Amino acid sequence: MRFSIDKHDRYVVLKPLETILDGEKAQQIKSEFILLNTDGQRNIVLDLSEIEHVDSSGLRCALMAHRLCKAAGGVFVMCCANEELRRLISLSQLQDVLMNVPTTQEAEDIIFMEEIEKELRGSVEE
């Protein structure tokens, strides 16, 4: 599976460069999420702008990333999901678990707001 990784100070954007996110490809992305998390990345954005079709494996992949980020005190945000994926999330009743926004800019804004809140509460380690 081809994908790009764009690392920033407080988050990383992973963007699959394929049109289908199925079982085999989801497994590869899961492995990358684990590597990123192990490397200290607690905030991950999954840019789905190239993805046209997602099956349940892709949804499980997103749930795993959500759990990893949450356990590390961070945030997992999906962005640019098409109507099919938004419908799948809704049918699976995961809209309250998986954060999905229309653009990468909105995903970045959410992460920055979360980080600012943590700093104000004093829960971010320097």
MODELLER restraints for C-alpha pairs under 7 A, 6 or more apart:
rsr = mdl.restraints
at = mdl.atoms
rsr.add(forms.Gaussian(group=physical.xy_distance, feature=features.Distance(at['CA:1:A'], at['CA:25:A']), mean=5.84, stdev=0.5))
rsr.add(forms.Gaussian(group=physical.xy_distance, feature=features.Distance(at['CA:1:A'], at['CA:28:A']), mean=6.97, stdev=0.5))
rsr.add(forms.Gaussian(group=physical.xy_distance, feature=features.Distance(at['CA:2:A'], at['CA:16:A']), mean=6.16, stdev=0.5))
rsr.add(forms.Gaussian(group=physical.xy_distance, feature=features.Distance(at['CA:2:A'], at['CA:17:A']), mean=5.30, stdev=0.5))
rsr.add(forms.Gaussian(group=physical.xy_distance, feature=features.Distance(at['CA:2:A'], at['CA:18:A']), mean=6.60, stdev=0.5))
rsr.add(forms.Gaussian(group=physical.xy_distance, feature=features.Distance(at['CA:3:A'], at['CA:14:A']), mean=6.89, stdev=0.5))
rsr.add(forms.Gaussian(group=physical.xy_distance, feature=features.Distance(at['CA:3:A'], at['CA:15:A']), mean=5.35, stdev=0.5))
rsr.add(forms.Gaussian(group=physical.xy_distance, feature=features.Distance(at['CA:3:A'], at['CA:16:A']), mean=4.08, stdev=0.5))
rsr.add(forms.Gaussian(group=physical.xy_distance, feature=features.Distance(at['CA:3:A'], at['CA:17:A']), mean=4.81, stdev=0.5))
rsr.add(forms.Gaussian(group=physical.xy_distance, feature=features.Distance(at['CA:4:A'], at['CA:14:A']), mean=5.82, stdev=0.5))
rsr.add(forms.Gaussian(group=physical.xy_distance, feature=features.Distance(at['CA:4:A'], at['CA:15:A']), mean=5.16, stdev=0.5))
rsr.add(forms.Gaussian(group=physical.xy_distance, feature=features.Distance(at['CA:4:A'], at['CA:16:A']), mean=6.45, stdev=0.5))
rsr.add(forms.Gaussian(group=physical.xy_distance, feature=features.Distance(at['CA:5:A'], at['CA:12:A']), mean=6.88, stdev=0.5))
rsr.add(forms.Gaussian(group=physical.xy_distance, feature=features.Distance(at['CA:5:A'], at['CA:13:A']), mean=5.67, stdev=0.5))
rsr.add(forms.Gaussian(group=physical.xy_distance, feature=features.Distance(at['CA:5:A'], at['CA:14:A']), mean=4.68, stdev=0.5))
rsr.add(forms.Gaussian(group=physical.xy_distance, feature=features.Distance(at['CA:5:A'], at['CA:15:A']), mean=6.46, stdev=0.5))
rsr.add(forms.Gaussian(group=physical.xy_distance, feature=features.Distance(at['CA:6:A'], at['CA:12:A']), mean=5.66, stdev=0.5))
rsr.add(forms.Gaussian(group=physical.xy_distance, feature=features.Distance(at['CA:6:A'], at['CA:13:A']), mean=5.04, stdev=0.5))
rsr.add(forms.Gaussian(group=physical.xy_distance, feature=features.Distance(at['CA:6:A'], at['CA:14:A']), mean=6.57, stdev=0.5))
rsr.add(forms.Gaussian(group=physical.xy_distance, feature=features.Distance(at['CA:7:A'], at['CA:13:A']), mean=6.41, stdev=0.5))
rsr.add(forms.Gaussian(group=physical.xy_distance, feature=features.Distance(at['CA:10:A'], at['CA:43:A']), mean=6.73, stdev=0.5))
rsr.add(forms.Gaussian(group=physical.xy_distance, feature=features.Distance(at['CA:11:A'], at['CA:41:A']), mean=6.47, stdev=0.5))
rsr.add(forms.Gaussian(group=physical.xy_distance, feature=features.Distance(at['CA:11:A'], at['CA:43:A']), mean=4.66, stdev=0.5))
rsr.add(forms.Gaussian(group=physical.xy_distance, feature=features.Distance(at['CA:11:A'], at['CA:44:A']), mean=5.63, stdev=0.5))
rsr.add(forms.Gaussian(group=physical.xy_distance, feature=features.Distance(at['CA:12:A'], at['CA:43:A']), mean=6.54, stdev=0.5))
rsr.add(forms.Gaussian(group=physical.xy_distance, feature=features.Distance(at['CA:12:A'], at['CA:44:A']), mean=5.10, stdev=0.5))
rsr.add(forms.Gaussian(group=physical.xy_distance, feature=features.Distance(at['CA:12:A'], at['CA:45:A']), mean=6.15, stdev=0.5))
rsr.add(forms.Gaussian(group=physical.xy_distance, feature=features.Distance(at['CA:13:A'], at['CA:44:A']), mean=5.98, stdev=0.5))
rsr.add(forms.Gaussian(group=physical.xy_distance, feature=features.Distance(at['CA:13:A'], at['CA:45:A']), mean=4.62, stdev=0.5))
rsr.add(forms.Gaussian(group=physical.xy_distance, feature=features.Distance(at['CA:13:A'], at['CA:46:A']), mean=5.93, stdev=0.5))
rsr.add(forms.Gaussian(group=physical.xy_distance, feature=features.Distance(at['CA:13:A'], at['CA:47:A']), mean=6.71, stdev=0.5))
rsr.add(forms.Gaussian(group=physical.xy_distance, feature=features.Distance(at['CA:14:A'], at['CA:45:A']), mean=6.16, stdev=0.5))
rsr.add(forms.Gaussian(group=physical.xy_distance, feature=features.Distance(at['CA:14:A'], at['CA:46:A']), mean=5.06, stdev=0.5))
rsr.add(forms.Gaussian(group=physical.xy_distance, feature=features.Distance(at['CA:14:A'], at['CA:47:A']), mean=6.10, stdev=0.5))
rsr.add(forms.Gaussian(group=physical.xy_distance, feature=features.Distance(at['CA:15:A'], at['CA:46:A']), mean=5.95, stdev=0.5))
rsr.add(forms.Gaussian(group=physical.xy_distance, feature=features.Distance(at['CA:15:A'], at['CA:47:A']), mean=4.72, stdev=0.5))
rsr.add(forms.Gaussian(group=physical.xy_distance, feature=features.Distance(at['CA:15:A'], at['CA:48:A']), mean=6.36, stdev=0.5))
rsr.add(forms.Gaussian(group=physical.xy_distance, feature=features.Distance(at['CA:16:A'], at['CA:48:A']), mean=6.75, stdev=0.5))
rsr.add(forms.Gaussian(group=physical.xy_distance, feature=features.Distance(at['CA:16:A'], at['CA:50:A']), mean=6.83, stdev=0.5))
rsr.add(forms.Gaussian(group=physical.xy_distance, feature=features.Distance(at['CA:17:A'], at['CA:50:A']), mean=5.99, stdev=0.5))
rsr.add(forms.Gaussian(group=physical.xy_distance, feature=features.Distance(at['CA:18:A'], at['CA:50:A']), mean=6.13, stdev=0.5))
rsr.add(forms.Gaussian(group=physical.xy_distance, feature=features.Distance(at['CA:18:A'], at['CA:51:A']), mean=6.09, stdev=0.5))
rsr.add(forms.Gaussian(group=physical.xy_distance, feature=features.Distance(at['CA:19:A'], at['CA:50:A']), mean=5.58, stdev=0.5))
rsr.add(forms.Gaussian(group=physical.xy_distance, feature=features.Distance(at['CA:19:A'], at['CA:51:A']), mean=4.18, stdev=0.5))
rsr.add(forms.Gaussian(group=physical.xy_distance, feature=features.Distance(at['CA:19:A'], at['CA:52:A']), mean=4.99, stdev=0.5))
rsr.add(forms.Gaussian(group=physical.xy_distance, feature=features.Distance(at['CA:19:A'], at['CA:53:A']), mean=6.49, stdev=0.5))
rsr.add(forms.Gaussian(group=physical.xy_distance, feature=features.Distance(at['CA:20:A'], at['CA:51:A']), mean=5.64, stdev=0.5))
rsr.add(forms.Gaussian(group=physical.xy_distance, feature=features.Distance(at['CA:20:A'], at['CA:52:A']), mean=5.96, stdev=0.5))
rsr.add(forms.Gaussian(group=physical.xy_distance, feature=features.Distance(at['CA:20:A'], at['CA:53:A']), mean=4.86, stdev=0.5))
rsr.add(forms.Gaussian(group=physical.xy_distance, feature=features.Distance(at['CA:20:A'], at['CA:54:A']), mean=6.02, stdev=0.5))
rsr.add(forms.Gaussian(group=physical.xy_distance, feature=features.Distance(at['CA:21:A'], at['CA:51:A']), mean=6.77, stdev=0.5))
rsr.add(forms.Gaussian(group=physical.xy_distance, feature=features.Distance(at['CA:21:A'], at['CA:53:A']), mean=6.25, stdev=0.5))
rsr.add(forms.Gaussian(group=physical.xy_distance, feature=features.Distance(at['CA:21:A'], at['CA:54:A']), mean=4.83, stdev=0.5))
rsr.add(forms.Gaussian(group=physical.xy_distance, feature=features.Distance(at['CA:21:A'], at['CA:55:A']), mean=6.69, stdev=0.5))
rsr.add(forms.Gaussian(group=physical.xy_distance, feature=features.Distance(at['CA:21:A'], at['CA:58:A']), mean=5.64, stdev=0.5))
rsr.add(forms.Gaussian(group=physical.xy_distance, feature=features.Distance(at['CA:22:A'], at['CA:54:A']), mean=6.05, stdev=0.5))
rsr.add(forms.Gaussian(group=physical.xy_distance, feature=features.Distance(at['CA:22:A'], at['CA:55:A']), mean=5.52, stdev=0.5))
rsr.add(forms.Gaussian(group=physical.xy_distance, feature=features.Distance(at['CA:22:A'], at['CA:57:A']), mean=5.90, stdev=0.5))
rsr.add(forms.Gaussian(group=physical.xy_distance, feature=features.Distance(at['CA:22:A'], at['CA:58:A']), mean=5.88, stdev=0.5))
rsr.add(forms.Gaussian(group=physical.xy_distance, feature=features.Distance(at['CA:23:A'], at['CA:57:A']), mean=4.98, stdev=0.5))
rsr.add(forms.Gaussian(group=physical.xy_distance, feature=features.Distance(at['CA:23:A'], at['CA:58:A']), mean=6.78, stdev=0.5))
rsr.add(forms.Gaussian(group=physical.xy_distance, feature=features.Distance(at['CA:26:A'], at['CA:57:A']), mean=6.07, stdev=0.5))
rsr.add(forms.Gaussian(group=physical.xy_distance, feature=features.Distance(at['CA:26:A'], at['CA:58:A']), mean=5.21, stdev=0.5))
rsr.add(forms.Gaussian(group=physical.xy_distance, feature=features.Distance(at['CA:26:A'], at['CA:61:A']), mean=5.89, stdev=0.5))
rsr.add(forms.Gaussian(group=physical.xy_distance, feature=features.Distance(at['CA:30:A'], at['CA:61:A']), mean=5.71, stdev=0.5))
rsr.add(forms.Gaussian(group=physical.xy_distance, feature=features.Distance(at['CA:33:A'], at['CA:65:A']), mean=6.20, stdev=0.5))
rsr.add(forms.Gaussian(group=physical.xy_distance, feature=features.Distance(at['CA:37:A'], at['CA:68:A']), mean=6.88, stdev=0.5))
rsr.add(forms.Gaussian(group=physical.xy_distance, feature=features.Distance(at['CA:42:A'], at['CA:69:A']), mean=4.98, stdev=0.5))
rsr.add(forms.Gaussian(group=physical.xy_distance, feature=features.Distance(at['CA:42:A'], at['CA:72:A']), mean=5.49, stdev=0.5))
rsr.add(forms.Gaussian(group=physical.xy_distance, feature=features.Distance(at['CA:42:A'], at['CA:73:A']), mean=6.55, stdev=0.5))
rsr.add(forms.Gaussian(group=physical.xy_distance, feature=features.Distance(at['CA:42:A'], at['CA:74:A']), mean=4.58, stdev=0.5))
rsr.add(forms.Gaussian(group=physical.xy_distance, feature=features.Distance(at['CA:42:A'], at['CA:75:A']), mean=6.69, stdev=0.5))
rsr.add(forms.Gaussian(group=physical.xy_distance, feature=features.Distance(at['CA:43:A'], at['CA:69:A']), mean=6.07, stdev=0.5))
rsr.add(forms.Gaussian(group=physical.xy_distance, feature=features.Distance(at['CA:43:A'], at['CA:74:A']), mean=4.92, stdev=0.5))
rsr.add(forms.Gaussian(group=physical.xy_distance, feature=features.Distance(at['CA:43:A'], at['CA:75:A']), mean=4.78, stdev=0.5))
rsr.add(forms.Gaussian(group=physical.xy_distance, feature=features.Distance(at['CA:43:A'], at['CA:76:A']), mean=5.80, stdev=0.5))
rsr.add(forms.Gaussian(group=physical.xy_distance, feature=features.Distance(at['CA:43:A'], at['CA:111:A']), mean=6.95, stdev=0.5))
rsr.add(forms.Gaussian(group=physical.xy_distance, feature=features.Distance(at['CA:44:A'], at['CA:75:A']), mean=6.51, stdev=0.5))
rsr.add(forms.Gaussian(group=physical.xy_distance, feature=features.Distance(at['CA:44:A'], at['CA:76:A']), mean=4.95, stdev=0.5))
rsr.add(forms.Gaussian(group=physical.xy_distance, feature=features.Distance(at['CA:44:A'], at['CA:77:A']), mean=6.44, stdev=0.5))
rsr.add(forms.Gaussian(group=physical.xy_distance, feature=features.Distance(at['CA:45:A'], at['CA:76:A']), mean=5.91, stdev=0.5))
rsr.add(forms.Gaussian(group=physical.xy_distance, feature=features.Distance(at['CA:45:A'], at['CA:77:A']), mean=4.84, stdev=0.5))
rsr.add(forms.Gaussian(group=physical.xy_distance, feature=features.Distance(at['CA:45:A'], at['CA:78:A']), mean=5.65, stdev=0.5))
rsr.add(forms.Gaussian(group=physical.xy_distance, feature=features.Distance(at['CA:45:A'], at['CA:107:A']), mean=6.70, stdev=0.5))
rsr.add(forms.Gaussian(group=physical.xy_distance, feature=features.Distance(at['CA:46:A'], at['CA:77:A']), mean=6.30, stdev=0.5))
rsr.add(forms.Gaussian(group=physical.xy_distance, feature=features.Distance(at['CA:46:A'], at['CA:78:A']), mean=4.68, stdev=0.5))
rsr.add(forms.Gaussian(group=physical.xy_distance, feature=features.Distance(at['CA:46:A'], at['CA:79:A']), mean=6.24, stdev=0.5))
rsr.add(forms.Gaussian(group=physical.xy_distance, feature=features.Distance(at['CA:47:A'], at['CA:78:A']), mean=6.04, stdev=0.5))
rsr.add(forms.Gaussian(group=physical.xy_distance, feature=features.Distance(at['CA:47:A'], at['CA:79:A']), mean=5.06, stdev=0.5))
rsr.add(forms.Gaussian(group=physical.xy_distance, feature=features.Distance(at['CA:47:A'], at['CA:80:A']), mean=6.04, stdev=0.5))
rsr.add(forms.Gaussian(group=physical.xy_distance, feature=features.Distance(at['CA:47:A'], at['CA:104:A']), mean=6.85, stdev=0.5))
rsr.add(forms.Gaussian(group=physical.xy_distance, feature=features.Distance(at['CA:48:A'], at['CA:79:A']), mean=6.02, stdev=0.5))
rsr.add(forms.Gaussian(group=physical.xy_distance, feature=features.Distance(at['CA:48:A'], at['CA:80:A']), mean=5.22, stdev=0.5))
rsr.add(forms.Gaussian(group=physical.xy_distance, feature=features.Distance(at['CA:48:A'], at['CA:81:A']), mean=5.23, stdev=0.5))
rsr.add(forms.Gaussian(group=physical.xy_distance, feature=features.Distance(at['CA:49:A'], at['CA:80:A']), mean=4.84, stdev=0.5))
rsr.add(forms.Gaussian(group=physical.xy_distance, feature=features.Distance(at['CA:49:A'], at['CA:81:A']), mean=6.23, stdev=0.5))
rsr.add(forms.Gaussian(group=physical.xy_distance, feature=features.Distance(at['CA:52:A'], at['CA:82:A']), mean=6.87, stdev=0.5))
rsr.add(forms.Gaussian(group=physical.xy_distance, feature=features.Distance(at['CA:54:A'], at['CA:85:A']), mean=6.44, stdev=0.5))
rsr.add(forms.Gaussian(group=physical.xy_distance, feature=features.Distance(at['CA:65:A'], at['CA:76:A']), mean=6.56, stdev=0.5))
rsr.add(forms.Gaussian(group=physical.xy_distance, feature=features.Distance(at['CA:66:A'], at['CA:76:A']), mean=5.08, stdev=0.5))
rsr.add(forms.Gaussian(group=physical.xy_distance, feature=features.Distance(at['CA:69:A'], at['CA:75:A']), mean=5.31, stdev=0.5))
rsr.add(forms.Gaussian(group=physical.xy_distance, feature=features.Distance(at['CA:69:A'], at['CA:76:A']), mean=5.83, stdev=0.5))
rsr.add(forms.Gaussian(group=physical.xy_distance, feature=features.Distance(at['CA:75:A'], at['CA:111:A']), mean=6.64, stdev=0.5))
rsr.add(forms.Gaussian(group=physical.xy_distance, feature=features.Distance(at['CA:77:A'], at['CA:99:A']), mean=5.12, stdev=0.5))
rsr.add(forms.Gaussian(group=physical.xy_distance, feature=features.Distance(at['CA:77:A'], at['CA:100:A']), mean=5.93, stdev=0.5))
rsr.add(forms.Gaussian(group=physical.xy_distance, feature=features.Distance(at['CA:77:A'], at['CA:107:A']), mean=6.00, stdev=0.5))
rsr.add(forms.Gaussian(group=physical.xy_distance, feature=features.Distance(at['CA:78:A'], at['CA:99:A']), mean=6.06, stdev=0.5))
rsr.add(forms.Gaussian(group=physical.xy_distance, feature=features.Distance(at['CA:78:A'], at['CA:100:A']), mean=4.65, stdev=0.5))
rsr.add(forms.Gaussian(group=physical.xy_distance, feature=features.Distance(at['CA:78:A'], at['CA:101:A']), mean=6.38, stdev=0.5))
rsr.add(forms.Gaussian(group=physical.xy_distance, feature=features.Distance(at['CA:79:A'], at['CA:100:A']), mean=5.42, stdev=0.5))
rsr.add(forms.Gaussian(group=physical.xy_distance, feature=features.Distance(at['CA:79:A'], at['CA:101:A']), mean=4.79, stdev=0.5))
rsr.add(forms.Gaussian(group=physical.xy_distance, feature=features.Distance(at['CA:79:A'], at['CA:102:A']), mean=5.38, stdev=0.5))
rsr.add(forms.Gaussian(group=physical.xy_distance, feature=features.Distance(at['CA:79:A'], at['CA:103:A']), mean=5.42, stdev=0.5))
rsr.add(forms.Gaussian(group=physical.xy_distance, feature=features.Distance(at['CA:79:A'], at['CA:104:A']), mean=5.78, stdev=0.5))
rsr.add(forms.Gaussian(group=physical.xy_distance, feature=features.Distance(at['CA:79:A'], at['CA:107:A']), mean=6.53, stdev=0.5))
rsr.add(forms.Gaussian(group=physical.xy_distance, feature=features.Distance(at['CA:80:A'], at['CA:101:A']), mean=6.66, stdev=0.5))
rsr.add(forms.Gaussian(group=physical.xy_distance, feature=features.Distance(at['CA:80:A'], at['CA:102:A']), mean=4.84, stdev=0.5))
rsr.add(forms.Gaussian(group=physical.xy_distance, feature=features.Distance(at['CA:80:A'], at['CA:103:A']), mean=5.38, stdev=0.5))
rsr.add(forms.Gaussian(group=physical.xy_distance, feature=features.Distance(at['CA:81:A'], at['CA:102:A']), mean=6.98, stdev=0.5))
rsr.add(forms.Gaussian(group=physical.xy_distance, feature=features.Distance(at['CA:89:A'], at['CA:95:A']), mean=5.83, stdev=0.5))
rsr.add(forms.Gaussian(group=physical.xy_distance, feature=features.Distance(at['CA:101:A'], at['CA:107:A']), mean=6.33, stdev=0.5))
rsr.add(forms.Gaussian(group=physical.xy_distance, feature=features.Distance(at['CA:118:A'], at['CA:124:A']), mean=5.72, stdev=0.5))
